[in-house]
Amino acid sequence: MEVEQYRREREQEFQSKQQAAMGSQGNLSAEVEQATRRQVQGMQSSQQRNQERVLAQLLGMVCDVRPQVHPNYRIAV
């Protein structure tokens, strides 16, 4: 009877420690998830702010072709 009671007490103590440990992991994962969401939102807002500028820069580079001879080009005689 005493052994069974001791076993129950130890099991209860173990369960409470396990819940405390899992609870802190749950909070940690929630914090990581929240930080990740903030970072994603920051990236999305940055993309929205810079989208037009980057697109104009890319189009400028692609459409403004200036043909010129490469400095290493040698005319064969």
Kinemage of the C-alpha trace (Angstrom):
@kinemage 1
@onewidth
@group {chain A} dominant
@subgroup {mainchain}
@vectorlist {calphas} color= white
{ca met a 1} P 0.000 0.000 0.000
{ca glu a 2} L 2.797 2.430 0.945
{ca val a 3} L 4.762 1.491 -2.163
{ca glu a 4} L 1.720 2.169 -4.341
{ca gln a 5} L 1.162 5.542 -2.677
{ca tyr a 6} L 4.838 6.462 -3.119
{ca arg a 7} L 4.659 5.437 -6.770
{ca arg a 8} L 1.582 7.647 -7.304
{ca glu a 9} L 3.289 10.607 -5.642
{ca arg a 10} L 6.395 10.189 -7.776
{ca glu a 11} L 4.263 9.801 -10.914
{ca gln a 12} L 2.351 12.948 -10.029
{ca glu a 13} L 5.611 14.825 -9.429
{ca phe a 14} L 6.952 13.577 -12.752
{ca gln a 15} L 3.794 14.653 -14.571
{ca ser a 16} L 3.951 18.145 -13.077
{ca lys a 17} L 7.623 18.537 -14.054
{ca gln a 18} L 6.860 17.256 -17.538
{ca gln a 19} L 4.004 19.743 -17.932
{ca ala a 20} L 6.266 22.571 -16.758
{ca ala a 21} L 8.935 21.584 -19.275
{ca met a 22} L 6.475 21.153 -22.129
{ca gly a 23} L 4.764 24.398 -21.247
{ca ser a 24} L 8.012 26.319 -21.543
{ca gln a 25} L 8.678 24.660 -24.909
{ca gly a 26} L 5.195 25.623 -26.017
{ca asn a 27} L 5.870 29.244 -25.083
{ca leu a 28} L 9.218 29.112 -26.857
{ca ser a 29} L 7.676 27.787 -30.055
{ca ala a 30} L 4.962 30.459 -29.877
{ca glu a 31} L 7.628 33.149 -29.484
{ca val a 32} L 9.612 31.771 -32.427
{ca glu a 33} L 6.481 31.627 -34.550
{ca gln a 34} L 5.596 35.217 -33.648
{ca ala a 35} L 9.119 36.420 -34.446
{ca thr a 36} L 8.984 34.583 -37.773
{ca arg a 37} L 5.668 36.215 -38.630
{ca arg a 38} L 7.121 39.649 -37.827
{ca gln a 39} L 10.112 38.982 -40.068
{ca val a 40} L 7.902 37.793 -42.923
{ca gln a 41} L 5.685 40.863 -42.570
{ca gly a 42} L 8.788 43.062 -42.614
{ca met a 43} L 10.029 41.383 -45.789
{ca gln a 44} L 6.635 41.733 -47.447
{ca ser a 45} L 6.378 45.423 -46.598
{ca ser a 46} L 9.944 45.977 -47.831
{ca gln a 47} L 9.064 44.212 -51.061
{ca gln a 48} L 5.988 46.398 -51.500
{ca arg a 49} L 7.995 49.586 -50.866
{ca asn a 50} L 10.838 48.693 -53.241
{ca gln a 51} L 8.956 46.853 -55.965
{ca glu a 52} L 8.566 49.799 -58.342
{ca arg a 53} L 12.132 51.024 -57.896
{ca val a 54} L 13.643 47.594 -58.522
{ca leu a 55} L 11.412 46.978 -61.530
{ca ala a 56} L 12.400 50.350 -63.041
{ca gln a 57} L 16.073 49.601 -62.402
{ca leu a 58} L 15.843 46.164 -64.058
{ca leu a 59} L 13.957 47.511 -67.061
{ca gly a 60} L 16.516 50.293 -67.400
{ca met a 61} L 19.382 47.804 -67.459
{ca val a 62} L 17.668 45.498 -69.941
{ca cys a 63} L 16.328 48.129 -72.318
{ca asp a 64} L 19.283 50.544 -72.309
{ca val a 65} L 21.792 48.572 -74.395
{ca arg a 66} L 24.987 50.409 -75.322
{ca pro a 67} L 27.002 48.373 -77.838
{ca gln a 68} L 30.742 48.731 -77.453
{ca val a 69} L 33.848 46.739 -78.255
{ca his a 70} L 35.264 44.780 -75.342
{ca pro a 71} L 38.700 46.037 -74.217
{ca asn a 72} L 40.227 42.580 -74.733
{ca tyr a 73} L 39.071 42.316 -78.337
{ca arg a 74} L 41.980 42.273 -80.814
{ca ile a 75} L 41.634 42.647 -84.512
{ca ala a 76} L 43.387 39.809 -86.304
{ca val a 77} L 45.782 40.986 -88.984
